[in-house]
Amino acid sequence: MGLQIELFTASTNREIDVAFESMSQKRADALLIGTNTFFTTRRVQFATLAVRHTLPAIYFGREFVEAGGLMSYGASNDFLYRLSGIYVGRILKGEKPADLPVMQPTKFELVINLQAAKLLGVEVSPMLRALADDVVE
């Protein structure tokens, strides 16, 4: 496809800022944010910097979209909470945690923020809107 992928890492607010500056200088076309608890706590910073640098980004969780990010695709939080509840219930009924099977999410959701799309100059096709599980206006 002729795409070039570059990996950036960050473990502080300053490193996030520096990474965005570098992406902007390199004229990155898009950004994929990987799963990371630290990143989730900095979701407003990520969404704000993506818009400031006109960098369309896709995130792993809907909380980024709710904070102003463009779109997310990841496991449904409701589904994950339900799975957690099942595990807790089984443990409270006496099952040993070590005996419980590892369960993977099977429900994923696509969430799109149309306001962020407008700020980024990205047109979201009607077909993509129709496929989305949730569209934030």
Buried (B, 14 or more C-beta within 10 A) or exposed (E): EEEEEEEBEBEEEEEBEEBBEEBBEEEBEEBEBEEEEEBBEBBBBBBBBBBEBEBBBBBBBBBBBBBBBBBBBBBBBEBBEEBEEEBEEBEEEEEEEEEEEEEEEEEEBBBBBBEBBEBBEBEBEEEBEEEBBEBBE
